[in-house]
């Protein structure tokens, strides 16, 4: 059984920085990729960033490029999302996700259905 536990959410002001972390557990954890998605009230869950665990390749959503940085520590089975220059429109519940061991093809990185395991989410609120 794979479990993902997010931490680090909170309330910050426009322009501030915040870091999130996601720790995976479970003896069967063999994920090809880990990612962050976010969901604002009344909106679809949106891709934020992903990392390929084999070589550290990174993928970012257009709305966070240049502001958010994803990194991972395979030994700790943990990924970190460093968010800077936060904006009120970044307010959302941030979810950690992990795939199974099958390599991705094409645009799979950006699709919710590519990820098998999900955390409970952590709230990030950016006030203006």
C-alpha positions in Angstrom: 0.0 0.0 0.0 1.5 3.3 -1.1 0.8 6.4 0.9 1.6 10.0 0.1 1.7 12.6 2.9 2.0 16.3 2.0 3.2 19.0 4.4 4.1 22.7 4.3 0.9 24.4 3.3 -0.2 27.7 4.9 -1.3 31.3 4.5 1.2 33.7 2.9 1.1 37.1 1.2 1.4 38.1 -2.4 5.0 37.8 -3.4 6.0 35.5 -0.6 7.6 32.0 -0.8 6.5 28.7 0.6 7.8 25.1 0.4 5.8 21.9 0.2 7.0 18.4 0.7 5.6 15.0 -0.1 6.8 11.8 1.5 5.9 8.4 0.0 5.8 5.2 2.1 5.0 1.6 1.4 7.1 -1.4 0.5 5.5 -1.5 -3.0 6.5 2.1 -3.9 8.1 1.9 -7.4 6.9 5.1 -9.0 8.2 6.3 -12.3 7.1 9.8 -11.7 5.9 12.0 -8.9 4.0 15.2 -9.4 2.1 18.1 -7.8 -1.4 19.1 -9.0 -3.6 21.8 -7.5 -7.3 22.6 -7.4 -8.8 25.9 -6.7 -12.5 26.2 -5.6 -14.8 25.6 -8.6 -12.0 24.7 -10.9 -10.5 21.5 -12.4 -7.4 19.9 -10.8 -4.5 21.5 -12.6 -1.0 20.1 -13.3 1.8 22.0 -11.5 5.0 20.1 -11.8 6.4 16.6 -12.1 9.7 14.8 -11.8 11.0 11.6 -13.4 12.5 9.6 -10.6 15.1 7.8 -12.7 17.0 10.9 -14.0 15.4 13.9 -12.3 13.9 15.3 -15.5 11.4 18.1 -14.6 8.2 19.2 -16.1 6.2 22.4 -15.2 2.9 23.8 -15.9 2.9 27.1 -17.8 1.4 29.1 -14.9 4.3 28.2 -12.5 7.3 28.2 -14.8 10.1 30.4 -13.5 8.5 30.6 -10.0 8.2 27.1 -8.7 11.0 24.6 -8.4 10.5 20.8 -8.0 13.2 18.6 -6.6 13.4 15.0 -5.3 15.3 12.8 -2.9 14.9 9.2 -4.0 16.5 7.8 -0.9 13.9 9.5 1.2 11.1 8.9 -1.4 10.3 12.6 -1.0 9.7 15.4 -3.4 9.8 19.1 -2.6 8.0 22.0 -4.3 9.7 25.4 -3.7 7.2 28.1 -4.6 8.3 31.7 -4.9 6.7 35.0 -6.1 3.3 33.6 -5.0 0.2 35.2 -6.3 -3.4 35.1 -5.1 -4.3 32.9 -8.1 -1.9 30.3 -6.7 -4.4 29.7 -3.9 -5.5 26.1 -4.0 -5.3 22.7 -2.4 -2.0 21.2 -3.6 -2.0 17.4 -4.1 1.0 15.1 -4.4 0.7 12.3 -6.9 2.8 9.3 -7.8 2.6 7.0 -10.8 3.2 3.3 -10.9 6.4 1.9 -12.4 5.4 2.1 -16.1 7.3 4.8 -18.1 5.3 7.7 -19.4 4.8 8.5 -23.1 4.1 11.8 -24.7 1.8 14.1 -22.7 1.1 11.6 -19.9 3.1 13.8 -17.5 0.3 16.4 -17.4 -2.7 14.1 -17.0 -4.4 13.2 -13.7 -5.2 9.7 -15.0 -1.4 9.0 -15.3 -1.0 9.0 -11.6 -2.2 6.1 -9.5 -1.5 7.4 -6.0 -2.7 10.6 -4.4 -2.2 12.4 -1.1 -4.9 14.1 0.9 -3.8 17.6 -0.2 -2.5 20.7 1.6 -4.0 24.1 1.5 -2.0 27.0 0.2 -3.6 30.5 0.5 -2.0 33.6 -0.9 -3.6 36.9 0.3 -3.3 40.1 -1.7 
